[in-house]
Amino acid sequence: MDVRSTLSYLYWLFCQFELITCSYLMEPWEKVLFYSFNLAMLGLLLYTTYVCVAFHTSSAFQLLCSFLGNPRENALAVVK
């Protein structure tokens, strides 16, 4: 894929984003606030996703290890 076509495609996507959100009608200072808010929300979403996925993966791995461990220890832990 050509770099020039990639940049052209990204510019086309940005123009589509501006059309959908009607941000092409905003003044420059409004665009800065709008884009910074959107980027902050995207960053928080990605960070939260990263933390939750890491926590759930760790929890699932510990559960799997407990199932694959010593069955006698698992049975005693359930009874207690």
CORJOJO-V346470 format. One line per field, one symbol per residue. ss: DSSP state (@ for helix, = for strand, . for the rest). burial: # if it has 24 or more other C-alpha atoms within 12 Angstrom, else .. A space follows every 10 residues. Layout:
BEGIN
ss = ???
burial = ???
END
This chain:
BEGIN
ss = ..@@@@@@@@ @@@@@@@@@@ @.@@@..@@@ @@@@@@@@@@ @@@@@@@@@@ @@@@@@@@@@ @@@@@@@@.. @@@@@@@@@.
burial = .......... .......... .......... .......... .......... .......... .......... ..........
END
